Amino acid sequence: MPATLEKTASTLPDVPALINGKWISPPTTKFGDVFNPSTGKAIARVPLASADFTNSAIEAAAAAWPAWAETPAVERARLMFKYREVLLANFEKLAALVTKEHGKTMVEARASIQRGIEVVEYACAIPNMLMGDCLQNLARSVDAETNRHPIGVCVGITPFNFPAMVPMWMFPIALVCGNTFVLKPSEKVPLSVNLLGELLIEAGCPEGVFNIVHGDKTSVDALLTHPKVKAVSFVGSTQIARYIYETGTKHGKRVQAAGGAKNHLIIMPDADLDQAVAALQASAYGCAGERCMAGSVCVPVGGVADLLVEKLVDKASKMTVGPTDTGAAVDMGPLISGPHRDRVASYLQIGADEGAKLALDGRKGVPAEGFFVKPSVIDHVKPTMRVATEEIFGPVLSVIRVGALEEALEVGRRSPLGNGASIFTQSGWAARQFKRHFSAGMIGINIGVPAPMAWFSFTGWDESFFGDLHIQGIEGVHFYTQQKTTMTRWFERASDAAFDPVWRQK
């Protein structure tokens, strides 16, 4: 069965799974709808896999692992070289699919896919990254060496907000390290992942090396508890990240689980205000705020607050918000679903009820169809308010006014989430203080979204990450491999003299 959708009696096409190189519709009575968020209409349905069906994907990956693990690293890298070319040839097709099922603008969809392809490019260098260390004569006649080995069947459980990019954070590295993989994407956005699988097969991936299952908690629990699964990668909310980590480690798996965020953007009095406002706008409202690196809390320092909020409201209120699948130029698209739209919108009322000021109310003037909330600004927020502490995951920016940099740092220290934060300033001292002392794992200096590229790890702190080795970069390589150290003692035999008599005479 091709990765294209099959029509069913429901009139909506079903989304197949990929097991052992075959596209299969799992036997199930449980389904989920896939929506076009721009219209609010269902475009497909996802058969939600049972535990038994999920286990069959794991078994396929386990059966394929011995041969794939013995495939030379250079050959595994060549698969990624080919995969990159296939991805580039289908770039616009993939971007259109991300836009259709998620609601990103085409500009955002293209950018996200490019960031995913960069991980594929990073994976192409795996022969260098798998090289070990060696020290001869560590002790007399003793040599020591280290090598990195694959660990087996790896699992990726990915969120709705980046249908193509986040999966590509995981499986390219896992595969080139010599592991096989089972991917369980969000059931809200299964179409882009299936195309990624189709293109990987086109690039020459052997059967069973890469598998896809679609499902809910039943499928997730099967992946977390199966004895043949060795490692689990996850991106999502903090609540689920904690569950993934605790359940996976309890069953003996390595786990890297990236959770939620409440990213702070500090604006110093000496900042280039126009540049800062433009960065705030892009950070808070890019991808409709549905990203773990979105700016969520703006912290103006000193007397800059009034002018900053005025400029931000003016700029945000002029953004064009609308459907992203029509070809029309828009600045921001919809949220992922009706329930999520309603949840995000509810925080505007929560903020007002707690005593904050709605400087820009994104509930007004939204398109009649689709799942829309416009850019919003909540001013005069106190650090203890819910809009300051809870992850909203939408185009809502809370403004906490402080008098000094140390107060801004204290706001960050109070947050249990430590994903990212940025400062806007022309002061080297302020930038250094912020870089050293703000409690977050990814720091930006005059950058709105300090998300690292493929060559660096995605280093969330505190309740934004559960695990020891982060996603991407060299930590990703180490997560998907295990190190072996070999010590060798060499003995000289009397007969060895015949091999090199000249050396013996010396």
C-alpha positions in Angstrom: 0.0 0.0 0.0 1.5 3.4 -0.9 1.7 6.1 1.7 -1.2 7.9 0.0 -4.5 7.7 1.8 -7.1 5.1 1.2 -10.8 5.9 1.0 -13.0 4.1 3.5 -16.7 3.8 4.2 -16.5 6.8 6.5 -15.9 9.0 3.3 -12.7 10.2 5.0 -9.4 8.6 3.9 -7.6 6.4 6.5 -4.0 7.0 7.4 -1.9 3.8 7.2 0.9 2.7 9.4 4.3 1.5 8.1 5.6 -1.8 9.4 8.5 -3.8 7.9 8.4 -1.7 4.7 4.6 -2.2 4.1 1.8 0.3 4.5 -0.9 -1.3 6.6 -4.3 -0.2 7.9 -4.4 -1.6 11.5 -7.5 -3.6 12.6 -9.2 -1.2 15.0 -12.5 0.3 16.0 -10.8 3.4 17.4 -10.2 6.4 15.1 -9.1 10.0 15.4 -9.9 12.8 13.0 -7.2 14.9 11.2 -8.4 18.5 10.6 -7.4 21.3 8.3 -7.1 24.0 11.0 -7.7 26.7 8.5 -11.2 25.5 7.7 -12.1 23.5 10.8 -13.0 20.5 8.6 -11.8 16.9 8.9 -9.6 15.8 6.0 -8.7 12.2 7.2 -9.0 9.8 10.0 -6.4 7.9 11.9 -6.9 4.3 12.9 -5.5 4.2 16.5 -3.3 1.2 16.9 -3.8 -1.4 19.6 -1.0 -2.6 21.8 -0.6 -5.8 19.8 -0.3 -3.9 16.5 2.2 -1.5 18.1 4.2 -4.5 19.3 4.3 -5.9 15.8 6.1 -2.7 14.7 8.6 -3.2 17.5 9.2 -6.8 16.5 9.8 -5.8 12.9 12.4 -3.2 14.1 14.0 -5.8 16.4 14.2 -8.3 13.5 15.9 -5.8 11.2 18.3 -4.5 13.8 21.2 -7.1 13.6 21.8 -6.7 9.9 21.4 -2.9 10.1 23.8 -2.7 13.1 26.4 -4.6 11.1 26.0 -2.2 8.1 29.1 -0.1 7.9 28.6 3.5 9.2 29.7 4.8 5.9 26.9 3.0 4.1 24.4 4.2 6.7 25.6 7.7 6.1 25.1 7.3 2.4 21.4 6.5 3.1 21.1 10.0 4.7 22.9 11.6 1.7 20.3 10.1 -0.6 17.5 10.9 1.8 18.6 14.6 1.8 18.3 14.7 -2.0 14.9 13.1 -2.0 13.7 15.5 0.7 14.9 18.5 -1.3 13.2 17.1 -4.4 9.9 16.9 -2.5 10.4 20.0 -0.4 7.4 22.0 -1.5 5.1 18.9 -1.4 6.1 18.3 2.2 5.7 22.0 3.2 2.2 22.1 1.7 1.3 19.0 3.7 2.6 20.6 6.9 0.5 23.7 6.2 -2.6 21.7 5.4 -2.7 19.5 8.5 -1.1 21.9 11.0 -1.9 25.4 9.8 1.6 26.9 9.6 2.1 29.6 7.0 4.1 28.3 4.0 7.0 30.4 5.2 6.9 28.7 8.6 6.4 25.3 7.1 9.4 25.7 4.8 11.6 27.0 7.6 10.7 24.0 9.8 11.5 21.5 7.1 14.8 23.2 6.4 15.7 22.8 10.1 14.8 19.1 9.9 16.9 18.6 6.8 19.9 20.2 8.7 19.7 17.3 11.1 19.8 14.9 8.2 22.9 16.7 7.0 24.4 16.4 10.4 23.7 12.7 10.4 25.7 12.3 7.2 28.9 12.9 9.2 28.3 10.0 11.5 31.5 8.1 10.6 33.5 10.9 12.2 31.2 11.1 15.3 31.4 7.3 16.0 35.2 7.3 16.1 36.5 6.3 19.5 39.7 7.1 21.4 42.9 5.1 21.6 45.9 5.3 23.9 48.8 2.9 23.3 51.0 1.8 26.2 48.5 3.1 28.8 50.4 0.7 31.0 53.4 -1.4 30.1 52.4 -3.5 27.0 48.7 -2.4 27.5 46.6 -0.5 25.0 43.2 1.0 25.6 40.5 1.9 23.1 36.9 3.0 23.1 34.2 2.4 20.5 30.5 3.5 20.2 27.9 0.8 19.5 24.2 1.0 18.6 21.7 0.1 21.3 18.8 -1.5 19.4 15.2 -0.5 18.8 14.6 3.2 19.5 11.3 5.0 19.7 10.2 8.6 18.9 7.0 10.1 20.2 6.5 13.4 18.6 4.1 16.4 19.1 1.7 18.2 16.8 3.4 21.5 16.5 6.2 20.5 14.1 4.9 17.6 12.1 8.1 17.1 10.1 10.9 18.9 11.9 10.7 17.2 15.4 10.6 13.6 13.9 13.7 14.6 11.9 15.4 15.6 15.1 15.3 12.0 16.1 15.3 9.2 13.6 18.1 10.3 11.2 20.6 10.3 14.1 19.2 7.0 15.5 19.4 5.3 12.2 23.0 6.3 11.2 24.1 5.2 14.7 23.0 1.7 13.7 19.6 1.5 15.5 16.2 0.7 14.1 13.3 3.0 14.8 9.6 3.1 15.6 8.0 6.5 15.2 4.7 7.4 16.9 3.7 10.9 15.8 0.8 13.0 17.2 -2.4 11.6 15.9 -3.4 15.2 15.0 -0.7 15.5 12.3 0.1 12.0 10.8 0.2 13.0 7.1 3.6 14.7 7.1 5.3 11.8 8.9 3.9 9.3 6.5 5.4 11.3 3.6 8.7 11.3 5.5 8.5 7.5 5.7 7.6 7.2 2.0 10.6 9.3 1.0 13.0 7.4 3.3 11.9 4.1 1.6 12.5 5.8 -1.8 16.0 6.7 -0.6 16.7 3.0 0.0 15.9 2.3 3.7 15.8 -1.5 4.3 12.6 -3.1 5.4 11.9 -2.9 9.1 14.6 -0.3 9.8 12.1 2.5 10.0 8.5 2.0 11.1 5.5 4.2 11.8 2.5 3.6 14.1 -0.4 5.9 14.8 -2.1 5.8 18.1 -3.1 7.2 21.5 -2.0 6.3 25.0 -2.5 2.6 24.4 0.1 2.7 21.7 2.4 4.9 23.8 2.3 2.6 26.7 3.1 -0.4 24.5 6.2 1.4 23.3 7.3 2.4 26.8 7.0 -1.1 28.3 8.1 -3.5 25.5 11.3 -5.2 26.5 12.9 -4.9 23.1 12.7 -1.1 23.1 16.0 0.4 24.4 15.5 4.1 24.1 12.6 6.6 23.9 12.8 10.2 22.6 9.8 12.5 23.3 8.8 16.1 22.8 5.6 17.5 24.3 4.1 19.0 27.4 5.8 18.8 30.8 3.0 16.6 32.2 3.4 14.0 29.5 7.2 14.3 29.4 7.3 13.4 33.1 5.0 10.4 32.5 7.2 9.3 29.5 10.4 9.6 31.6 9.1 7.8 34.7 7.4 5.0 32.8 10.2 4.5 30.3 13.0 4.4 32.9 10.9 2.2 35.2 11.0 -0.3 32.3 14.7 0.0 31.7 14.8 2.4 28.8 17.0 5.3 28.1 14.7 8.4 27.9 15.1 11.9 26.7 11.8 13.8 27.2 11.6 17.5 26.3 8.7 19.2 28.1 6.9 22.5 28.2 8.2 26.1 28.4 7.5 29.5 29.7 10.2 31.5 27.9 11.1 35.0 29.1 12.2 37.9 26.9 14.0 40.7 28.9 14.0 44.2 27.4 16.6 46.5 28.9 16.2 50.3 28.8 19.2 50.6 26.4 17.7 48.1 23.9 17.2 48.9 20.2 13.4 49.1 20.7 12.3 48.6 17.1 14.6 45.6 16.8 13.3 44.2 20.1 9.7 44.7 19.2 10.2 42.9 15.8 11.9 40.0 17.6 9.1 39.9 20.3 6.5 39.8 17.5 8.2 36.9 15.7 8.9 35.0 18.9 5.4 35.3 20.5 3.3 35.0 17.4 5.4 32.9 15.0 3.7 29.5 14.4 0.7 31.0 16.3 2.7 30.6 19.5 2.6 26.8 19.2 6.2 26.1 19.9 8.2 25.4 23.0 10.7 28.2 22.1 8.0 30.9 21.7 8.3 34.0 23.7 5.6 33.8 26.4 6.6 36.4 29.0 7.9 39.9 28.1 9.9 41.5 31.0 10.6 45.2 30.3 13.0 46.8 32.7 12.6 50.3 34.0 10.9 53.1 32.0 10.9 51.3 28.7 7.6 49.4 29.4 5.0 51.9 28.2 6.6 52.6 24.8 7.4 49.0 24.3 3.9 47.8 24.9 2.5 50.6 22.7 4.8 49.6 19.8 4.2 45.9 20.3 0.4 46.3 20.3 0.5 48.5 17.2 2.7 46.0 15.4 0.8 42.9 16.5 -2.7 44.4 15.8 -1.6 44.9 12.1 -0.7 41.3 11.5 -2.8 39.5 8.9 -4.4 36.4 10.4 -6.2 33.9 8.3 -6.3 30.5 6.4 -2.8 29.3 5.3 -4.0 26.9 2.7 -5.4 29.3 0.1 -2.2 30.8 -1.2 -3.0 34.2 0.3 -0.3 36.0 2.2 -0.9 35.9 5.9 1.3 36.6 8.9 -0.2 34.0 11.2 -2.4 31.0 10.8 -4.8 29.0 13.0 -4.3 26.9 16.1 -4.3 23.1 15.9 -7.9 22.4 17.0 -11.1 23.8 18.4 -10.5 22.7 22.0 -7.0 24.1 21.9 -8.3 27.4 20.5 -10.8 27.6 23.3 -8.2 26.8 25.9 -5.8 29.5 24.6 -8.6 32.1 24.4 -9.7 31.3 28.0 -6.4 32.6 29.3 -7.3 36.1 28.1 -10.2 36.0 30.5 -8.2 34.4 33.2 -5.6 37.3 33.0 -8.4 39.9 33.1 -10.0 38.2 36.1 -6.7 38.1 37.9 -6.3 41.9 37.5 -4.1 42.2 34.5 -4.9 44.5 31.5 -5.9 43.2 28.1 -3.8 45.5 25.9 -4.7 43.5 22.8 -7.6 40.9 22.8 -7.1 38.3 20.1 -10.6 36.9 20.5 -12.0 39.8 18.5 -12.4 39.8 14.7 -11.3 36.2 14.1 -12.3 34.4 10.8 -15.6 32.7 11.0 -14.2 29.2 10.0 -11.2 27.5 11.4 -9.4 27.6 14.8 -8.2 31.1 15.2 -7.0 33.4 18.0 -5.3 36.6 17.0 -2.1 38.0 18.6 -2.8 39.1 22.2 -1.0 41.1 24.8 -1.7 40.9 28.5 -0.1 43.9 30.4 0.6 44.5 34.1 0.9 40.8 34.8 2.2 39.8 38.3 4.7 36.9 38.5 2.2 34.8 40.5 -0.6 35.0 38.0 -1.6 31.9 36.0 -0.8 33.7 32.7 2.7 34.2 34.0 3.3 30.6 35.2 1.3 28.2 33.0 2.2 27.2 29.5 -0.5 28.7 27.2 0.9 27.5 23.9 -0.7 30.1 21.7 -0.3 33.7 20.5 -0.6 35.3 24.0 2.2 37.4 25.4 2.2 38.4 29.1 4.1 41.5 30.2 5.7 41.6 33.6 7.1 45.0 34.4 10.2 45.2 36.7 12.5 47.9 37.9 15.9 46.3 37.5 17.7 43.4 35.8 18.0 41.5 39.1 14.2 41.5 39.4 14.0 40.0 35.9 16.4 37.3 36.9 14.3 36.6 39.9 11.2 36.2 37.7 13.1 33.5 35.8 14.3 31.8 39.0 10.7 31.4 40.2 9.7 29.5 37.0 9.8 25.7 37.2 10.3 25.6 33.5 13.7 26.4 32.1 13.7 26.0 28.3 14.8 29.3 26.8 15.2 33.0 27.5 16.5 36.1 25.7 17.7 39.6 26.6 17.7 42.7 24.4 20.4 45.1 25.4 23.5 47.0 24.1 25.2 46.5 27.5 27.9 43.8 27.6 27.6 43.6 31.4 23.8 43.1 31.3 24.2 40.4 28.6 26.8 38.6 30.6 24.8 38.8 33.8 21.8 37.4 32.0 23.8 34.7 30.2 25.4 33.5 33.5 22.5 33.8 35.9 19.1 33.4 34.1 17.7 29.9 34.9 17.2 28.4 31.4 19.1 26.0 29.2 19.0 28.0 25.9 19.9 31.7 26.0 19.6 34.4 23.4 21.3 37.8 23.3 19.3 40.1 21.0 17.7 37.0 19.5 14.0 36.3 19.9 14.0 32.5 19.5 17.3 31.0 20.8 16.7 27.6 19.4 20.0 25.8 18.5 20.6 24.4 15.1 21.3 20.7 14.4 25.0 20.9 15.4 24.1 21.9 19.0 21.9 20.0 21.5 18.4 21.3 22.5 19.3 21.9 26.2 16.2 22.6 28.2 16.6 22.7 32.0 14.5 21.9 35.1 10.9 20.8 34.2 11.5 21.5 30.6 13.5 18.4 30.2 13.7 14.9 31.8 16.8 12.8 31.2 20.5 13.2 30.9 21.4 13.4 27.2 19.5 16.0 25.1 18.1 15.8 21.6 20.3 16.9 18.6 24.0 17.5 18.4 26.6 15.2 19.9 24.4 14.4 22.9 21.9 12.9 20.5 24.7 10.6 19.1 25.7 9.6 22.6 22.0 8.9 23.5 21.6 6.5 20.6 24.9 4.7 21.2 26.7 3.0 24.1 30.4 3.1 24.7 32.6 0.0 24.9 36.2 0.1 26.3 38.7 -2.5 25.3 41.9 -3.1 27.2 44.6 -5.3 25.5 47.8 -6.6 27.0 50.4 -7.7 24.4 52.9 -10.5 25.1 56.2 -11.0 23.3 57.0 -14.5 22.3 60.4 -15.8 21.7 59.4 -16.6 18.1 58.5 -12.9 17.5 62.2 -12.1 17.0 62.1 -13.7 13.6 59.6 -11.1 12.4 61.9 -8.2 12.8 65.6 -9.1 13.4 66.8 -5.6 12.6 64.7 -4.1 15.3 65.9 -6.9 17.7 69.5 -6.0 17.1 68.9 -2.4 18.1 
